[in-house]
Amino acid sequence: MQTNDIILLTGATGLLGRELIGRLAARHEVHVIARWESENTVRGVRYHLVDLATDWNARRLPARVDRVIHLAQSTHFRDFPARALDVFQVNVASTAKLLDYALRAGARQFLYASSGGVYGAGNQAFHENSPIVSPGQLGYYLGSKLSGEVMVQSYVPHLQALVLRFFFIYGPGQKRSMLIPRLIDNVRAERPILLHGQEGIRINPIHVRDAAQAVLAALATDESATFNIAGSEVTSMRSIAEMIGTALGKQPMYRAAASDGHDLIGDNRAMRDRLHEPLTSLQSGLAEMAQID
């Protein structure tokens, strides 16, 4: 990736955005879409007050841009149907607006953060060409992410389109409502963890530092592509809870779910071959979070 590119970033206050923004600002002119003014600004970064959940206007954004990194998603993704319009505005309408803006502003690259959840769940790892869940079974939130993918990929004749499907990013400072912080809080508070089956479902989380490095590597590629961004350790929920318990000096408690669940594992071979080999082990990453958060 060239230095001194003009980059527009959404989702800068999220876990991945916070990890990326400093690295990007060290080499590029970075513009950030933010909903409100914050004291936690990064020196040299230009902030544009835009609420993606509203009918915003692209005239507030820089007239020229080289790359758009769209990480933002609605914070109300679990609140369906009560906040369905918020999810639509951020995840679908704003993606469409940003794509149109990117083209008009001369961007050569658009990176879109999607979810590994679009594959559904199963007992085998999903690779980038695995079938996508049928629309009727996706649900509203994942349907909105898949809609974003379709829109982004439609622009391939006009700009480089990168779709990154993330699988359970975790790291210090993550919102407590997300999976790994919830597990940590449950173990710490001695609340039982729900297990589907004896060991629980299997996942392969990726630490935010590795996820950010994969994003930077994707920006340096020169062709449109879709990548799974996932860790290299496939681990059951019970094993994750036990690692957290070791870090906290507590014995996790469990309760059995009424039915067995299905795994959600991302095949990360393309990521490892072309972008980044994860460096942070799950055990050390969980221990770091358990001690800091």
N, C-alpha and C positions, 0 to 999 in steps of 0.2 A: 504494500500500500504506500502511495506517495505521501511525503510529508506536506504539511500546510494545506491539506484538503479542507474544504468547508463541509462540516458534518452537522446534520440536524439529528438530535437524539430525543426520543420520547421515553417515558418510564425511567427517568434519571434518578428518581427517589426510591425506586425499588431495589431489591437485593442485588440483582445483576447490574442495573444501571449505576448504582453507587460504586460498584467494583470497576466498571468500565470508564467512568467519566474522567477520572484522574489520568488514566493511561492515555486516553484519547487527547485530552487537553495538553499533554506534554508535547505533542507533535502536530496538532491540528488546530484549526479554528473551529471551536465547538459551540453550537447553539442548542439550547435546551428548551423544550416546551414544558412549562410548569403551570400548575393550577393556581398557585399562590406564591407570594414572596416568602422566602425562607432564610433563616440565618445560616443555614448549612450550605452556603454557596461555594463553588470552587473558583479560585482566582483565575481570571482570564476567560472564563466561560460566560457566554452571553445568554441571558434568560429572557424568554418570551412568555408572558402571562396569557395562557390559552387553556381553557377547560375543554378537553376533548369530549366531554359528556354533553356539551351544548352545540348549538349550530354556529360554530366558530368560522372565522374568515381567514383564509391563507394569506391575506395581505399583511398580516402581522408578522409573517415569517420573512427570513432573508430573501432578497430578490434572486440570489444565485446560491446553489448548493451542489456539492459533488456527490454526497452520499446521505441517505436517510436510514437511520437505524430505529426501527419501530418496535420498542419493547413494551409499550404501555398496554395495559388491559384494565377493564373495569374492576374496581375493588368490590363490586357487588355481584361477582360472578356466581355466588352461591344463592343469591336472593331472587330466584325465579319462582313465580312470575312477577313478584312485587316490583323488582327493579329491572325488568326485561328491557325497557327502553334505554336505561343507562348502559347496559351491556351492549345493546345494538349500537348506540351512538359511539362508544369508545372502540369497540372491537370490529365493527363493520363499517359504519358511516365514516368514521375518522380514518380508517385504513384507505377507503376509497378517495377521500379528500387528499390524504397525504401522497397517494400515488399520482393523482392529477397534479398536485403541487410539485412533486419531484420531477415529473416530466417537463412542466413549464419552467422550472428553475434550472434545467439543464443537468439534473443528476444523472450519473452513469450507473449508480448502484442503489438498490433498495433491499435492506435486510429486514426480515419479518420474523418475530418471535412467535412460534406456534407451540403446540402441546403434543407430547407423545400420546395423550389420551385419544387422539383422533383414530388410533388403531383399535381402540376398544381394549379388551383384556384377553389373555389366553395363556397357555402353558409353554409357548415357545417365544423366543425373542423376536421382536418385530424389526424387520429391516426396511429401508426407505421405499422399497417396492411392494411391501406387504399391502394387502387390501385394506381399504379404509372402511370403518363401520358405516353401515347404511344410514342415510340422514335421519330416518325415523327412530333410530336407536341412539344417536349421538347425544341428544339432549341440547338444550338451548345454548349453553356456554361453549361446548365443544363444536357445535354447529356454527357458532359465530367465528371460532378460530379457523375452521375449515373454509368458511366463506372467505375469510381474509386470505388464506392460501390461494384459493382459486383466483381471486382478484390480482394478487401479486404476480402469480405465474402468467396471467393474461398479458402482462406488460413485458414479457421476455423479448418480443421483437424490438422494444424501444429502450430497454435498460437491463442491466444485469440484476436478476432477481434471485435472492437467497432466502430460502425458507429453513429455519432451524426449529426442529421439534425437540423441546426440552423435556427431560425426564427427571422430575423431583430434584430441582436445584435446592441446595441447602447451604447455610453458612451463618456466621455470627451476625446478629442484628436482624435476623429474618422475623417477619411478622409472626406473632404467637399463634395465629390461626392456621398456619401452614403445617404440613405433616410432621417434619422432624421436630420443630419447636413444641408441637402438641405432645409428641411422644416424650420429649425431655420433661415437659411440665407434668405429665402424668406420672412418670417414674419418680420425679422429685416429690410430688404430692402424695405418692402411694395410692394413686387411682389405678384401677385395672385397665389394661390395654385389651381391646377387642381383637381376637384372633379368629380368622376364618380358616378352619382346619387346625391341626396340631401345631404347625409352625407359622401359620399366617401366610399371606400372599408374599410373593418374592418381587423385589424391585431392584434397580441399580441406580441409586442416587448419584449425583455429581456435585462436587463442591463448587461454590461460586467462583473460586479462583481459577479452576480448570474450565468452567463454563465460559468465563470472560476470555481466557486465552484462546478457546475455540472460536469465539466470536471474532477476535482480532485476526486469527488465521483465516477465517472465512472472508473477511473484508479484503484480504490480500490475494484471494483467488481471482481468476479472470473469466469465469464462466458462471452461468446460472446453475443452481444446484439446490437440492434438498438434503439436509443432514440431520440425523438423530444426534442429539447432544446428551450423552448419558455416561454414567460411571462404568468402570470395568469390573466391579465386584457385584455379583448377583447375590442378594442376601434376603433372608426371610425377615418378616416383622419381628418375630421372636428374637432372632439373632441381633437385630438392631437394638431392640429394647435391652438385651443383655449387655451389649457394649455400652449403652447409656448408663445402665445400672452399675457397671464396673467403674465408669468415670465418676459417678456420683456417690459411690459406696452404698448403694441401695439395691435391694432385690426387687425386680419388677413384679407386679401382680398382673394376672391375666383373667379374662373371662372368654368363654367360647361363644362364637357367633352361631346363629341358628343354621347357617349353611356354609359350605366351603366357598372360598372366593377364587378369583382368577388372577394370575400374575400380570404385571405390567412391566415388561423388560424391553429396553431398547437395544437393538444390535448396534454397537458403536464402532464397528470395524471401519466404516468409511471415515468417521471422525478421526480415529486413531491413525489411519493411513494417510489422510490428506490434510488434517487440521492440527490435532493435538492429542498426545497421549496423557491421560489423567495422571497427576503426580500425587495428589493428596489421598491417602488411604482413608477408607470409611471410618476405621477405628480412630485415627488421629483427628479427623474432621469432626466426628461426634464428640470426642473428648474435649476438643477446643470449644465447641459450642456449649457443652455442659458446664464448663468452667467459667466461660465469659458471660453467657446470657443469663 
